[in-house]
């Protein structure tokens, strides 16, 4: 029945050294808490001497290098069964040496003890001697204590004598300091059975007849791999191969279970370490040996540990019913309880919870993880350390469980309150209170820009219909920026559940005791979780643009849940503001007042959105500087950059004109010309000339004669007659506008037909959402050239 543990083999080595004469010490103490195997080890050592022939066979079977004497005598004394005032008497009697007792006066001397082992090997064993020793009274039994003390001291002295093969073994619980003081005078060897290092092999040997070397390791490894290969996120395992090997070694028990039991039973001196673990495991094997391929933490009976903390066990039992609707909720809760009972840990990590419950044929890690998340807030006495994401059972009911009950009540009621909470969180938490939520809230008529968000996820057609209904009859249609979600919100069960939880937690305010402010933290955490979920679902800014076929069309532009980001996307359209101003005034022969134009931008969705008046006036100022518009003020006064007029104050009284719709004299400056006649010789300079007296061609030739032109750097600039070379320079002229008609006007005014030759035209079109057919039509209208190259920028719709 006995497994030769590392601790026992240490004791065997000490015996062997004494028998072979390599060491004189024959005193050995076996220590450890209750259930560590002290008595079992003591019995094993007793049989070595009481039945040396049988014991030698056992030693040889285990390949233990210890040669026992052919004959020996042994006496074992359990003080729990023998209550002797003089402890040596039953020993001498058991060894058949009553004759020596007749010579003893007050206590056995070393001579008496040596006579016991003068001719053969003798081993004396004491079990639970501390309990017997502590039963003596310091006063009434003082003489007996002294006599027994001298006996034990003399006994261990002879056991340490190289001339006598006397062995003395004692089991100790470390309860009596006086007894330890007596024994330690001769420095006996101490063997700690609690730190043997192979406790798992002891357990396996005691529970199963089959030895490790007889097990089909390949079959075991197949079972283990089915577990390890499925230990996916969020389970965290370091050195997976080493973990797998340990599982093979501890089969059919999971190593996490054995580690937990080891820690549980080591937590208190009164707990029976190996014995306690073996009892629990034996019961589990008996119940489940034909139902599972591996015994894990959730397989054991939690009732075996009720004595560690009866209150926590009762809390666990009361929560079993609360989690019955959660898949494997009872198993997960059991695992958390057992780790909570471990005084070293007092909590279970996510990995420990999942490994302690997972079985390949029953569930998946992801489903278990979901159940674990649902457990929190459902079990009344389950708490979580959010910083480490660890779980534990607590003695006091948790507010999270109360919140869960209130959440269920809210979900069973009218969902109008839940949707109202969604509106609050979307408006105040997601969008920082800077928006209206449509259609749940009214959107006031205003000339100012306002952002409004929808709660409903709609198809393009349904969204268009919904917004057309909103804009119908509304004056300022282009000041409302709509943002739509890119996923379901109002009809999403998870979102509704989270909103109900927030509402449920808020409903408990003032109704429960909360001295530590825990409820407030729960509300903040739950509301933040809902906000984060909602943030991820926004969104798309609804952009309107003019449809070439008439009316407006709808496009979606991706934005995040931030008003500044929406306005940033809108602001990128500011280049179109100038183009739209040009389009509008070109079609207005009498111009358009600045006030009326600004009002059009605010009213009509076909116009670009202007975030503020400054965007409009900035665009208008640039058009003025680029000579694309002429402004008319009071009393018909025209301002034109063409004739270097400064930009007037852009007030509402101005009228905006296209130069094409005005008489050229309005925006053309009258220039005064000179004859260019040289005072010196009366010649006329037609190229590079000057009106200054004595100055002629670029070459600076002599006075007199006429100069038609001069080549740069020519040496004969002053000569007359012949053909004169003409110098040229390259210039870039910008023709800019929204239509070919405007570009033609600029070309006529900025390109000189007599002196200028066009060598290269670089066209850049900034268009307003062309379709493929419209792009092809545009390309086909381009004239032929030596080489044409075009880069087309497109916006391609992608699936959400």
GUDREN-615310 format. One record per residue (C-alpha): x, y, z; residue in three letters. Coordinates in steps of 0.02 Angstrom, whole numbers, padded with zeros to 5 digits, always signed. Layout:
% residues N
XYZALA...
END
This chain:
% residues 800
+00000+00000+00000UNK+00147+00116+00030UNK+00228+00228-00100UNK+00412+00257-00059UNK+00404+00445-00060UNK+00556+00558-00066UNK+00537+00590+00121UNK+00531+00404+00162UNK+00681+00369+00052UNK+00775+00501+00150UNK+00735+00404+00309UNK+00789+00242+00222UNK+00956+00323+00180UNK+00985+00368+00363UNK+00946+00187+00415UNK+01063+00119+00282UNK+01204+00235+00336UNK+01187+00175+00518UNK+01181-00009+00469UNK+01334+00007+00356UNK+01432+00103+00488UNK+01444+00260+00382UNK+01351+00360+00515UNK+01320+00337+00700UNK+01152+00427+00713UNK+01004+00311+00734UNK+00881+00442+00800UNK+00753+00500+00670UNK+00601+00613+00691UNK+00456+00617+00567UNK+00364+00785+00567UNK+00218+00864+00475UNK+00039+00920+00503UNK-00110+00806+00527UNK-00135+00694+00375UNK+00043+00715+00310UNK+00074+00528+00324UNK+00181+00523+00482UNK+00096+00371+00558UNK+00096+00281+00392UNK+00280+00316+00369UNK+00316+00260+00547UNK+00226+00094+00513UNK+00327+00069+00354UNK+00490+00093+00449UNK+00426-00024+00586UNK+00396-00163+00460UNK+00575-00146+00397UNK+00634-00211+00566UNK+00486-00316+00620UNK+00477-00415+00456UNK+00647-00388+00372UNK+00628-00528+00244UNK+00461-00465+00176UNK+00521-00285+00188UNK+00678-00327+00088UNK+00571-00396-00054UNK+00472-00234-00054UNK+00631-00129-00055UNK+00702-00229-00199UNK+00540-00211-00297UNK+00556-00023-00285UNK+00744-00027-00320UNK+00785+00051-00151UNK+00969+00018-00104UNK+00944-00033+00078UNK+01005-00202+00145UNK+00913-00250+00303UNK+00983-00368+00436UNK+00916-00545+00431UNK+00846-00528+00605UNK+00795-00379+00709UNK+00676-00334+00848UNK+00552-00190+00842UNK+00433-00111+00965UNK+00304+00021+00920UNK+00210+00123+01049UNK+00060+00233+01014UNK+00033+00345+01164UNK-00147+00369+01112UNK-00175+00184+01149UNK-00050+00158+01291UNK-00059+00277+01437UNK+00098+00234+01537UNK+00169+00340+01676UNK+00341+00269+01639UNK+00352+00257+01451UNK+00499+00134+01450UNK+00402-00005+01536UNK+00287-00057+01389UNK+00439-00048+01273UNK+00550-00163+01374UNK+00401-00281+01396UNK+00363-00282+01211UNK+00545-00323+01173UNK+00539-00468+01299UNK+00665-00391+01416UNK+00566-00381+01576UNK+00725-00444+01661UNK+00805-00276+01633UNK+00657-00188+01713UNK+00700-00275+01878UNK+00869-00185+01881UNK+00799-00010+01844UNK+00785+00107+01991UNK+00715+00279+01947UNK+00739+00273+01756UNK+00839+00169+01630UNK+01020+00218+01617UNK+01122+00206+01458UNK+01186+00037+01521UNK+01009-00031+01530UNK+00971+00031+01355UNK+01134-00034+01282UNK+01090-00207+01349UNK+00936-00204+01236UNK+01042-00194+01078UNK+01200-00282+01129UNK+01178-00433+01017UNK+01058-00379+00876UNK+00975-00231+00788UNK+00834-00151+00887UNK+00712-00016+00830UNK+00595+00079+00946UNK+00449+00183+00877UNK+00345+00318+00965UNK+00186+00385+00883UNK+00098+00543+00946UNK+00217+00557+01094UNK+00184+00744+01112UNK+00002+00718+01164UNK+00060+00599+01302UNK+00200+00716+01356UNK+00085+00868+01368UNK-00036+00770+01480UNK+00083+00781+01629UNK+00059+00921+01754UNK+00213+01028+01784UNK+00184+01024+01972UNK+00094+00863+02021UNK+00190+00755+01898UNK+00357+00843+01908UNK+00452+00686+01963UNK+00373+00577+01826UNK+00414+00708+01695UNK+00595+00711+01752UNK+00613+00520+01749UNK+00538+00505+01575UNK+00646+00648+01516UNK+00804+00559+01572UNK+00748+00399+01487UNK+00717+00483+01319UNK+00880+00576+01330UNK+00977+00415+01368UNK+00882+00322+01232UNK+00933+00445+01097UNK+01112+00449+01161UNK+01129+00261+01138UNK+01043+00275+00966UNK+01184+00395+00919UNK+01319+00272+00977UNK+01413+00186+00833UNK+01439+00029+00937UNK+01253-00011+00949UNK+01127-00040+00809UNK+00988+00047+00902UNK+00861+00152+00805UNK+00734+00269+00883UNK+00593+00345+00779UNK+00471+00479+00840UNK+00326+00566+00751UNK+00306+00750+00794UNK+00175+00885+00766UNK+00289+01021+00834UNK+00169+01048+00978UNK+00288+01031+01127UNK+00441+01140+01139UNK+00499+01048+01298UNK+00500+00881+01210UNK+00590+00953+01059UNK+00722+01025+01176UNK+00755+00851+01250UNK+00765+00765+01081UNK+00873+00896+01000UNK+01015+00870+01126UNK+01078+00727+01019UNK+01031+00808+00852UNK+00926+00668+00777UNK+00889+00673+00591UNK+00728+00765+00551UNK+00621+00708+00403UNK+00479+00826+00352UNK+00343+00719+00272UNK+00246+00875+00222UNK+00379+00936+00099UNK+00410+00771+00015UNK+00392+00847-00160UNK+00301+00698-00234UNK+00133+00710-00146UNK+00042+00686-00312UNK+00127+00517-00340UNK+00082+00465-00162UNK-00101+00505-00194UNK-00104+00416-00362UNK-00019+00263-00288UNK-00140+00254-00142UNK-00295+00273-00251UNK-00254+00161-00400UNK-00180-00013-00414UNK-00101+00021-00584UNK+00074+00092-00573UNK+00130+00238-00678UNK+00247+00134-00784UNK+00101+00020-00831UNK-00009+00160-00898UNK-00030+00189-01086UNK+00049+00362-01090UNK+00004+00388-01274UNK-00181+00367-01235UNK-00166+00483-01085UNK-00078+00615-01190UNK-00218+00608-01320UNK-00343+00650-01184UNK-00233+00790-01114UNK-00203+00869-01285UNK-00390+00880-01316UNK-00396+00995-01165UNK-00236+01095-01192UNK-00268+01123-01377UNK-00435+01203-01334UNK-00367+01316-01196UNK-00394+01473-01300UNK-00412+01656-01252UNK-00442+01717-01118UNK-00355+01566-01040UNK-00172+01609-01016UNK-00043+01468-01003UNK+00145+01488-01002UNK+00254+01355-01083UNK+00111+01252-01154UNK+00217+01096-01184UNK+00278+01091-01004UNK+00099+01116-00946UNK+00043+00970-01054UNK+00179+00858-00983UNK+00127+00896-00806UNK-00054+00854-00847UNK+00006+00686-00912UNK+00101+00656-00749UNK-00047+00697-00637UNK-00179+00606-00742UNK-00322+00569-00708UNK-00321+00727-00599UNK-00294+00901-00669UNK-00137+00979-00593UNK-00232+01139-00553UNK-00349+01035-00443UNK-00205+00951-00352UNK-00118+01119-00324UNK-00278+01193-00255UNK-00309+01046-00137UNK-00129+01053-00079UNK-00149+01237-00038UNK-00319+01214+00045UNK-00259+01077+00161UNK-00096+01163+00203UNK-00189+01319+00255UNK-00220+01262+00434UNK-00127+01149+00555UNK-00287+01057+00598UNK-00319+01004+00418UNK-00262+00833+00361UNK-00152+00868+00212UNK-00122+00714+00103UNK-00258+00616+00192UNK-00386+00754+00163UNK-00343+00771-00021UNK-00351+00582-00044UNK-00522+00572+00037UNK-00591+00707-00078UNK-00513+00631-00234UNK-00565+00454-00188UNK-00745+00512-00170UNK-00736+00599-00340UNK-00661+00447-00426UNK-00796+00337-00351UNK-00933+00452-00419UNK-00864+00497-00590UNK-00741+00362-00646UNK-00855+00307-00788UNK-00922+00481-00832UNK-00769+00586-00873UNK-00596+00569-00949UNK-00512+00695-00832UNK-00558+00752-00656UNK-00554+00942-00640UNK-00590+01065-00501UNK-00778+01077-00532UNK-00795+00888-00515UNK-00761+00882-00328UNK-00890+00899-00191UNK-00882+01073-00116UNK-00965+01010+00045UNK-00799+00931+00095UNK-00733+01106+00129UNK-00878+01183+00224UNK-00777+01172+00384UNK-00649+01297+00321UNK-00779+01436+00315UNK-00959+01386+00347UNK-01024+01561+00307UNK-00946+01569+00134UNK-01005+01393+00097UNK-01183+01443+00144UNK-01170+01597+00032UNK-01116+01485-00111UNK-01261+01367-00081UNK-01387+01508-00078UNK-01325+01573-00246UNK-01340+01406-00337UNK-01524+01439-00372UNK-01489+01617-00432UNK-01370+01556-00568UNK-01468+01403-00626UNK-01511+01484-00792UNK-01328+01517-00833UNK-01241+01375-00926UNK-01118+01292-00805UNK-01151+01432-00682UNK-01153+01312-00533UNK-00985+01236-00583UNK-00905+01406-00608UNK-00972+01464-00440UNK-00902+01308-00355UNK-00728+01340-00427UNK-00733+01520-00367UNK-00786+01462-00192UNK-00640+01340-00178UNK-00512+01471-00228UNK-00594+01594-00108UNK-00572+01468+00034UNK-00386+01457-00004UNK-00315+01575+00126UNK-00164+01613+00017UNK-00266+01668-00133UNK-00445+01707-00080UNK-00494+01735-00263UNK-00496+01648-00431UNK-00425+01715-00594UNK-00520+01701-00758UNK-00397+01567-00814UNK-00425+01464-00655UNK-00614+01481-00671UNK-00614+01421-00852UNK-00486+01281-00834UNK-00575+01221-00677UNK-00739+01203-00773UNK-00697+01168-00956UNK-00728+00996-01032UNK-00714+00976-01222UNK-00868+00868-01241UNK-00980+00985-01142UNK-00945+01165-01193UNK-00818+01286-01266UNK-00701+01409-01182UNK-00788+01558-01263UNK-00959+01503-01201UNK-00889+01474-01027UNK-00812+01647-01027UNK-00980+01720-01074UNK-01062+01624-00931UNK-00929+01688-00812UNK-00969+01866-00863UNK-01155+01835-00837UNK-01119+01761-00667UNK-01061+01929-00601UNK-01211+02029-00550UNK-01324+01876-00547UNK-01248+01784-00399UNK-01289+01889-00246UNK-01128+01850-00154UNK-01007+01852-00301UNK-00886+01997-00312UNK-00748+02043-00432UNK-00582+02132-00416UNK-00595+02236-00575UNK-00411+02286-00572UNK-00355+02104-00585UNK-00518+02033-00655UNK-00523+01902-00516UNK-00681+01831-00436UNK-00721+01785-00256UNK-00867+01742-00142UNK-00907+01871-00009UNK-01007+01859+00151UNK-01111+02015+00116UNK-01238+02024-00027UNK-01170+02125-00173UNK-01254+02276-00244UNK-01217+02206-00416UNK-01342+02067-00383UNK-01472+02193-00326UNK-01439+02292-00484UNK-01467+02134-00587UNK-01636+02105-00505UNK-01686+02285-00538UNK-01624+02269-00717UNK-01738+02119-00743UNK-01885+02216-00671UNK-01850+02358-00793UNK-01837+02239-00941UNK-02005+02161-00894UNK-02088+02332-00895UNK-02120+02466-01025UNK-01967+02495-01134UNK-02008+02679-01152UNK-01902+02718-00999UNK-01759+02616-01070UNK-01763+02712-01233UNK-01769+02874-01134UNK-01609+02819-01046UNK-01530+02781-01215UNK-01570+02958-01271UNK-01490+03029-01113UNK-01330+02928-01132UNK-01314+02960-01319UNK-01340+03147-01296UNK-01244+03180-01135UNK-01111+03043-01127UNK-01075+02996-01307UNK-01093+03170-01383UNK-01055+03276-01228UNK-01225+03362-01231UNK-01189+03451-01396UNK-01325+03368-01500UNK-01511+03336-01513UNK-01570+03156-01529UNK-01695+03133-01670UNK-01840+03092-01674UNK-01850+03082-01484UNK-01809+03267-01462UNK-01867+03422-01554UNK-01743+03509-01667UNK-01776+03697-01665UNK-01777+03805-01822UNK-01613+03902-01825UNK-01492+03991-01940UNK-01349+03920-01836UNK-01268+03750-01865UNK-01334+03611-01754UNK-01286+03427-01750UNK-01425+03299-01728UNK-01403+03111-01710UNK-01522+02969-01746UNK-01549+02817-01636UNK-01621+02713-01777UNK-01512+02619-01900UNK-01599+02639-02069UNK-01566+02586-02248UNK-01525+02726-02370UNK-01701+02727-02438UNK-01784+02730-02267UNK-01662+02861-02206UNK-01697+02972-02356UNK-01883+02958-02329UNK-01867+02995-02142UNK-01761+03150-02169UNK-01866+03216-02314UNK-02015+03212-02196UNK-01914+03308-02068UNK-01857+03443-02191UNK-02027+03468-02270UNK-02087+03644-02233UNK-01927+03687-02141UNK-01845+03852-02192UNK-01665+03824-02138UNK-01632+03649-02200UNK-01445+03663-02225UNK-01401+03706-02045UNK-01450+03536-01973UNK-01309+03407-01983UNK-01376+03232-01960UNK-01269+03087-01899UNK-01339+02910-01915UNK-01277+02752-01827UNK-01189+02619-01930UNK-01263+02477-01825UNK-01428+02439-01740UNK-01458+02529-01575UNK-01640+02540-01527UNK-01678+02363-01582UNK-01518+02282-01516UNK-01555+02169-01366UNK-01382+02190-01292UNK-01394+02380-01298UNK-01568+02375-01223UNK-01506+02260-01083UNK-01360+02375-01043UNK-01473+02528-01040UNK-01594+02434-00925UNK-01449+02395-00809UNK-01400+02578-00798UNK-01581+02624-00765UNK-01598+02485-00636UNK-01442+02543-00543UNK-01503+02723-00542UNK-01673+02666-00477UNK-01587+02595-00321UNK-01515+02762-00269UNK-01585+02809-00100UNK-01665+02638-00078UNK-01515+02535-00018UNK-01377+02562+00109UNK-01221+02621+00022UNK-01103+02698+00147UNK-00951+02660+00041UNK-01023+02738-00116UNK-01018+02572-00208UNK-01181+02602-00298UNK-01116+02764-00372UNK-00964+02671-00439UNK-01076+02536-00514UNK-01181+02668-00600UNK-01026+02752-00671UNK-00953+02587-00730UNK-01115+02526-00809UNK-01148+02693-00891UNK-00970+02700-00957UNK-00988+02525-01029UNK-01150+02576-01116UNK-01069+02736-01180UNK-00921+02641-01252UNK-01038+02521-01340UNK-01139+02664-01414UNK-00984+02762-01465UNK-00930+02616-01573UNK-01093+02626-01669UNK-01074+02806-01731UNK-01073+02842-01867UNK-01108+02923-02034UNK-01131+03108-02069UNK-01271+03131-02196UNK-01202+03240-02335UNK-01320+03321-02461UNK-01267+03375-02635UNK-01351+03436-02791UNK-01416+03300-02905UNK-01380+03342-03089UNK-01550+03266-03127UNK-01634+03386-03008UNK-01659+03395-02821UNK-01529+03332-02697UNK-01448+03165-02663UNK-01389+03085-02500UNK-01214+03020-02462UNK-01139+02948-02301UNK-00972+03008-02237UNK-00889+02910-02096UNK-00866+03008-01933UNK-00831+02969-01751UNK-00946+03014-01607UNK-00876+03189-01587UNK-00954+03353-01643UNK-00783+03426-01686UNK-00747+03278-01800UNK-00914+03303-01888UNK-00877+03488-01914UNK-00702+03446-01975UNK-00776+03332-02109UNK-00901+03468-02155UNK-00765+03600-02160UNK-00673+03505-02295UNK-00809+03563-02415UNK-00760+03746-02396UNK-00678+03750-02570UNK-00848+03714-02644UNK-00920+03869-02562UNK-00828+03984-02683UNK-00876+03877-02832UNK-01058+03882-02780UNK-01054+04071-02762UNK-00987+04083-02941UNK-01119+03963-03007UNK-01258+04063-02927UNK-01202+04237-02982UNK-01162+04183-03161UNK-01344+04139-03182UNK-01401+04305-03106UNK-01386+04448-03232UNK-01418+04578-03099UNK-01310+04494-02966UNK-01363+04426-02796UNK-01359+04521-02633UNK-01235+04455-02505UNK-01374+04434-02378UNK-01482+04336-02498UNK-01335+04226-02551UNK-01291+04188-02370UNK-01472+04145-02335UNK-01474+04024-02483UNK-01327+03929-02407UNK-01424+03909-02246UNK-01587+03860-02328UNK-01551+03741-02472UNK-01474+03569-02453UNK-01405+03580-02631UNK-01281+03709-02566UNK-01122+03668-02469UNK-01136+03681-02280UNK-01054+03835-02205UNK-01009+03816-02022UNK-01013+04004-01993UNK-01024+04167-02089UNK-00834+04180-02088UNK-00821+04031-02205UNK-00933+04121-02329UNK-00846+04290-02318UNK-00675+04206-02332UNK-00727+04118-02492UNK-00801+04278-02560UNK-00642+04375-02519UNK-00536+04250-02616UNK-00652+04260-02766UNK-00634+04448-02761UNK-00443+04442-02752UNK-00439+04317-02896UNK-00544+04438-03001UNK-00687+04314-03014UNK-00821+04426-02941UNK-00860+04612-02939UNK-00947+04688-02789UNK-01075+04827-02799UNK-01106+04942-02653UNK-01220+05091-02620UNK-01268+05206-02763UNK-01205+05089-02897UNK-01022+05097-02845UNK-00927+04946-02909UNK-00774+04869-02828UNK-00660+04762-02935UNK-00491+04687-02898UNK-00457+04701-03085UNK-00427+04887-03061UNK-00342+04868-02891UNK-00494+04922-02788UNK-00472+04872-02606UNK-00595+04743-02538UNK-00743+04836-02463UNK-00824+04787-02299UNK-00924+04630-02333UNK-01090+04686-02263UNK-01261+04628-02306UNK-01291+04779-02420UNK-01168+04722-02553UNK-01219+04639-02715UNK-01110+04504-02793UNK-01087+04504-02983UNK-01000+04393-03108UNK-00885+04497-03221UNK-00964+04408-03368UNK-01130+04490-03332UNK-01059+04668-03325UNK-00995+04790-03452UNK-00805+04772-03462UNK-00785+04956-03423UNK-00850+04925-03247UNK-00700+04820-03197UNK-00565+04879-03323UNK-00443+05013-03268UNK-00407+05152-03397UNK-00219+05159-03433UNK-00117+05307-03500UNK+00012+05264-03636UNK+00169+05359-03698UNK+00240+05372-03873UNK+00408+05299-03829UNK+00502+05428-03940UNK+00684+05450-03895UNK+00736+05627-03858UNK+00908+05598-03934UNK+00873+05531-04106UNK+00686+05527-04122UNK+00684+05337-04146UNK+00539+05227-04084UNK+00576+05081-03967UNK+00462+04931-03998UNK+00553+04798-03896UNK+00649+04828-03737UNK+00637+05015-03765UNK+00621+05157-03640UNK+00544+05328-03641UNK+00694+05401-03550UNK+00804+05516-03651UNK+00966+05440-03716UNK+00907+05261-03676UNK+00875+05142-03821UNK+00878+04951-03838UNK+00918+04818-03708UNK+01097+04817-03772UNK+01118+05000-03733UNK+01181+05048-03910UNK+01232+05225-03969UNK+01110+05364-03995UNK+01042+05401-04164UNK+00955+05284-04281UNK+00806+05174-04245UNK+00806+05011-04145UNK+00670+04881-04185UNK+00730+04760-04049UNK+00884+04681-03976UNK+00941+04506-03931UNK+00998+04480-03754UNK+01185+04494-03743UNK+01203+04547-03928UNK+01362+04641-03976UNK+01288+04739-04118UNK+01135+04808-04034UNK+01163+04981-04107UNK+01171+04932-04290UNK+01025+04968-04402UNK+00936+04863-04528UNK+00911+04673-04538UNK+00798+04554-04434UNK+00802+04574-04245UNK+00783+04415-04130UNK+00640+04423-04003UNK+00669+04371-03819UNK+00534+04263-03734UNK+00494+04212-03555UNK+00382+04075-03483UNK+00235+04127-03375UNK+00092+04032-03294UNK-00083+04102-03308UNK-00220+04030-03197UNK-00393+04009-03270UNK-00510+03959-03128UNK-00696+03943-03112UNK-00845+03825-03105UNK-00885+03826-03293UNK-00806+03835-03465UNK-00887+04005-03490UNK-00794+04079-03342UNK-00629+04002-03398UNK-00656+04076-03573UNK-00683+04247-03497UNK-00520+04232-03399UNK-00427+04170-03553UNK-00486+04319-03656UNK-00432+04444-03524UNK-00266+04364-03470UNK-00191+04293-03632UNK-00125+04413-03767UNK-00163+04352-03941UNK-00016+04446-04019UNK+00125+04401-03899UNK+00073+04240-03809UNK+00083+04060-03871UNK+00007+03921-03763UNK+00126+03772-03747UNK+00049+03668-03605UNK-00122+03657-03521UNK-00134+03571-03351UNK-00317+03542-03309UNK-00379+03501-03134UNK-00564+03466-03108UNK-00639+03472-02933UNK-00811+03399-02968UNK-00965+03369-02863UNK-00994+03181-02851UNK-00993+03125-03034UNK-01064+02956-03080UNK-00964+02838-03192UNK-01067+02890-03343UNK-01041+03075-03305UNK-00852+03046-03289UNK-00846+02961-03458UNK-00946+03103-03536UNK-00824+03230-03462UNK-00672+03136-03529UNK-00747+03119-03702UNK-00769+03309-03713UNK-00583+03343-03687UNK-00493+03401-03847UNK-00352+03299-03923UNK-00170+03334-03878UNK+00006+03263-03888UNK-00019+03175-03720UNK-00161+03171-03593UNK-00146+03103-03416UNK-00284+03107-03285UNK-00289+03053-03103UNK-00466+03019-03042UNK-00505+03024-02855UNK-00655+02917-02808UNK-00749+02878-02648UNK-00791+02692-02646UNK-00928+02628-02532UNK-00880+02484-02418UNK-00985+02362-02317UNK-01009+02409-02133UNK
END
